[in-house]
Amino acid sequence: MQLQTNPASLSVGQLAALSSAPIQYGPAAAARKAQQQALADASVYAAFRLEQARRAIMFHMAKAVFTDAERQRATDSAYQCESLGKLALWLQNVRRVASERTAAAATVHYRLLRGRTSDYAGGMSAAAARYSFTSETGLTAWDLANL
């Protein structure tokens, strides 16, 4: 409350408010004010760190390996969580899942590009078996089926 120039013009309620909260001076008041400022700075810093963790989670969740439903659930859960430790653990898990899914997608893509070697090897061994059967008996699989 701001003190006016003429104390006689103050109302009874204003005088009571001024008398109930005396102004404190000295080292104790300065220490209390410094402590309050430190607490305010710490709470701002904690809020900043929480927001950083949430944004990091959302950055990784924006990748194509996550579905829209997973993104929505992650957004809701991340903004409800107030624990920096839980968010850090969750960020670690999101990074792990994203890297696993990216690696799996890359493996599938690479197999599609080069062909599946196991299928190719299986096809080659089956062809070799047919060739050896035909060379030994002189019959093909078609001939054998029509006997």
KEKE-3310 file (N, C-alpha, C; in steps of 0.2 Angstrom, whole numbers, plus 5000, padded with zeros to 4 digits):
npx = (5004:5003:5009:5001:5003:4997:4994:4982:4972:4970:4960:4952:4953:4964:4974:4974:4979:4992:4997:4997:5006:5021:5035:5050:5067:5085:5097:5091:5079:5084:5090:5079:5072:5081:5081:5068:5069:5078:5071:5060:5068:5073:5061:5057:5067:5066:5053:5057:5066:5057:5049:5059:5062:5049:5048:5059:5054:5043:5049:5055:5044:5038:5043:5041:5040:5031:5014:4999:4990:4999:5007:4997:4994:5006:5008:4998:5001:5014:5013:5005:5013:5024:5036:5053:5063:5055:5051:5063:5067:5057:5060:5072:5067:5058:5067:5075:5065:5062:5074:5075:5064:5066:5078:5073:5064:5073:5080:5070:5068:5080:5081:5071:5077:5088:5084:5079:5090:5089:5078:5082:5093:5086:5078:5087:5093:5082:5080:5092:5090:5079:5086:5096:5087:5081:5092:5096:5085:5079:5066:5055:5047:5034:5032:5033:5022:5012:5012)
npy = (4994:5011:5025:5040:5058:5066:5060:5061:5060:5047:5032:5022:5009:5008:5013:5003:4993:4997:4997:4984:4977:4980:4990:4982:4983:4981:4968:4956:4957:4960:4948:4939:4945:4942:4928:4925:4930:4921:4910:4913:4914:4901:4894:4899:4894:4881:4879:4883:4872:4861:4865:4864:4850:4845:4850:4844:4831:4832:4835:4824:4815:4820:4814:4803:4790:4788:4787:4797:4796:4791:4803:4812:4807:4807:4821:4826:4819:4823:4837:4836:4831:4835:4833:4833:4823:4812:4816:4817:4803:4798:4805:4799:4786:4788:4793:4781:4772:4779:4778:4764:4761:4768:4762:4749:4753:4757:4746:4738:4745:4745:4731:4730:4737:4730:4717:4702:4692:4680:4674:4674:4665:4654:4652:4649:4637:4629:4629:4623:4610:4606:4606:4596:4585:4584:4582:4569:4561:4564:4569:4582:4593:4595:4584:4574:4576:4573:4560)
npz = (5000:4996:5004:5008:5006:5016:5032:5039:5030:5028:5028:5041:5039:5031:5039:5048:5041:5038:5050:5054:5046:5049:5043:5040:5044:5042:5044:5045:5038:5025:5023:5023:5012:5002:5002:4998:4985:4980:4981:4972:4960:4959:4957:4945:4937:4938:4932:4919:4916:4916:4906:4895:4895:4892:4879:4873:4873:4865:4853:4849:4848:4837:4826:4812:4816:4826:4830:4828:4838:4849:4849:4854:4866:4873:4873:4882:4894:4896:4899:4910:4920:4933:4938:4936:4936:4932:4919:4913:4913:4905:4893:4890:4887:4876:4867:4865:4860:4848:4841:4840:4832:4821:4817:4814:4804:4794:4792:4786:4774:4768:4765:4756:4746:4742:4741:4748:4756:4762:4756:4743:4744:4748:4737:4727:4732:4731:4717:4713:4719:4711:4698:4700:4702:4690:4682:4686:4684:4673:4672:4674:4687:4682:4673:4683:4691:4682:4680)
capx = (5000:5007:5008:4999:5006:4993:4991:4975:4967:4969:4954:4953:4955:4971:4979:4975:4983:4998:5000:4997:5012:5026:5041:5056:5074:5091:5100:5086:5074:5087:5091:5072:5071:5086:5079:5062:5071:5081:5065:5057:5072:5073:5055:5057:5072:5062:5048:5061:5069:5052:5047:5064:5061:5043:5049:5063:5050:5038:5053:5056:5038:5036:5046:5036:5039:5026:5007:4996:4987:5004:5009:4992:4994:5012:5007:4994:5005:5020:5011:5002:5019:5028:5043:5059:5065:5050:5051:5070:5067:5053:5064:5077:5063:5056:5073:5076:5060:5062:5080:5073:5059:5070:5083:5069:5061:5079:5082:5065:5069:5087:5080:5067:5081:5093:5081:5080:5095:5087:5073:5086:5097:5081:5076:5093:5094:5077:5082:5098:5087:5076:5090:5099:5082:5080:5098:5097:5080:5077:5059:5053:5041:5028:5032:5032:5015:5007:5013)
capy = (5000:5017:5030:5046:5063:5068:5054:5062:5058:5039:5029:5018:5002:5009:5014:4996:4989:4999:4995:4976:4975:4985:4989:4979:4985:4978:4962:4950:4959:4959:4941:4937:4947:4938:4921:4925:4931:4915:4905:4915:4912:4894:4892:4901:4890:4874:4879:4883:4866:4857:4866:4861:4843:4844:4852:4839:4825:4833:4835:4817:4812:4823:4810:4799:4783:4788:4788:4803:4794:4792:4810:4816:4804:4810:4828:4826:4816:4827:4843:4835:4829:4841:4830:4834:4816:4807:4818:4815:4796:4798:4807:4794:4780:4791:4793:4774:4769:4782:4775:4757:4761:4771:4757:4744:4755:4757:4739:4735:4749:4742:4725:4731:4740:4725:4710:4698:4687:4673:4672:4673:4659:4648:4651:4646:4630:4625:4628:4618:4604:4604:4604:4590:4580:4583:4579:4562:4557:4566:4572:4589:4593:4594:4577:4570:4577:4571:4552)
capz = (5000:4995:5009:5005:5009:5022:5036:5041:5025:5027:5032:5047:5036:5028:5045:5051:5036:5039:5057:5055:5043:5050:5039:5044:5042:5045:5040:5045:5033:5019:5022:5021:5005:4997:5002:4994:4978:4978:4979:4965:4954:4958:4954:4937:4934:4938:4927:4913:4915:4915:4899:4891:4895:4888:4872:4870:4872:4859:4847:4847:4847:4831:4821:4809:4819:4831:4828:4830:4845:4853:4850:4858:4873:4876:4875:4888:4899:4898:4902:4917:4924:4936:4940:4931:4935:4928:4912:4910:4911:4899:4887:4888:4884:4870:4862:4864:4856:4842:4838:4838:4827:4815:4814:4811:4797:4790:4790:4781:4768:4765:4763:4750:4741:4740:4740:4754:4754:4764:4751:4737:4745:4748:4730:4723:4734:4728:4710:4713:4720:4705:4693:4701:4701:4683:4678:4688:4682:4666:4673:4678:4692:4678:4671:4689:4693:4677:4679)
cpx = (5004:5005:5007:5003:5003:4991:4984:4970:4966:4963:4956:4956:4962:4976:4980:4979:4990:5001:5001:5004:5017:5032:5047:5062:5079:5093:5095:5081:5077:5088:5084:5071:5075:5083:5072:5064:5074:5076:5062:5061:5073:5066:5054:5062:5069:5057:5051:5063:5063:5049:5052:5063:5055:5044:5054:5059:5046:5043:5054:5050:5035:5039:5040:5035:5034:5019:5004:4993:4993:5007:5004:4993:5001:5012:5003:4998:5011:5018:5007:5008:5023:5034:5048:5062:5061:5051:5058:5070:5062:5056:5068:5073:5061:5062:5075:5071:5060:5068:5078:5069:5062:5075:5079:5066:5067:5081:5077:5066:5075:5085:5076:5072:5086:5090:5083:5084:5093:5082:5077:5090:5092:5079:5081:5094:5088:5078:5087:5095:5083:5080:5094:5094:5081:5086:5098:5091:5077:5069:5059:5048:5035:5027:5030:5025:5010:5008:5007)
cpy = (5006:5022:5037:5052:5066:5062:5055:5060:5051:5037:5025:5011:5003:5010:5007:4992:4991:4997:4988:4974:4980:4984:4987:4982:4981:4971:4956:4951:4958:4952:4937:4938:4943:4931:4921:4926:4925:4910:4906:4913:4905:4891:4893:4896:4883:4874:4879:4876:4861:4858:4864:4854:4841:4845:4846:4832:4826:4833:4828:4813:4815:4819:4805:4792:4783:4790:4795:4802:4794:4799:4813:4813:4807:4817:4829:4824:4821:4834:4842:4833:4835:4839:4830:4827:4812:4810:4816:4807:4795:4800:4802:4788:4782:4791:4785:4771:4772:4779:4768:4757:4763:4766:4751:4746:4755:4750:4736:4739:4746:4735:4725:4733:4734:4718:4707:4692:4680:4670:4670:4666:4653:4647:4647:4639:4626:4624:4623:4611:4601:4602:4598:4584:4579:4580:4572:4558:4558:4569:4578:4588:4592:4587:4573:4570:4574:4563:4549)
cpz = (5000:5001:5006:5009:5016:5026:5038:5036:5024:5031:5037:5045:5034:5034:5048:5047:5037:5045:5058:5051:5043:5045:5043:5040:5045:5041:5040:5039:5026:5017:5019:5014:5000:4997:4997:4987:4976:4976:4973:4959:4953:4955:4947:4934:4933:4933:4920:4911:4913:4908:4894:4890:4891:4881:4869:4869:4866:4853:4845:4845:4840:4825:4818:4811:4824:4828:4831:4837:4850:4855:4855:4865:4877:4877:4881:4894:4901:4901:4908:4922:4927:4939:4935:4930:4931:4920:4909:4909:4905:4893:4885:4885:4877:4865:4860:4859:4849:4838:4836:4832:4820:4812:4811:4804:4792:4787:4785:4774:4765:4762:4756:4744:4738:4739:4747:4753:4756:4759:4745:4738:4745:4741:4726:4725:4731:4721:4709:4714:4714:4699:4694:4700:4694:4680:4680:4684:4675:4666:4676:4683:4688:4676:4677:4691:4688:4676:4682)
residu = (MET:GLN:LEU:GLN:THR:ASN:PRO:ALA:SER:LEU:SER:VAL:GLY:GLN:LEU:ALA:ALA:LEU:SER:SER:ALA:PRO:ILE:GLN:TYR:GLY:PRO:ALA:ALA:ALA:ALA:ARG:LYS:ALA:GLN:GLN:GLN:ALA:LEU:ALA:ASP:ALA:SER:VAL:TYR:ALA:ALA:PHE:ARG:LEU:GLU:GLN:ALA:ARG:ARG:ALA:ILE:MET:PHE:HIS:MET:ALA:LYS:ALA:VAL:PHE:THR:ASP:ALA:GLU:ARG:GLN:ARG:ALA:THR:ASP:SER:ALA:TYR:GLN:CYS:GLU:SER:LEU:GLY:LYS:LEU:ALA:LEU:TRP:LEU:GLN:ASN:VAL:ARG:ARG:VAL:ALA:SER:GLU:ARG:THR:ALA:ALA:ALA:ALA:THR:VAL:HIS:TYR:ARG:LEU:LEU:ARG:GLY:ARG:THR:SER:ASP:TYR:ALA:GLY:GLY:MET:SER:ALA:ALA:ALA:ALA:ARG:TYR:SER:PHE:THR:SER:GLU:THR:GLY:LEU:THR:ALA:TRP:ASP:LEU:ALA:ASN:LEU)
# end
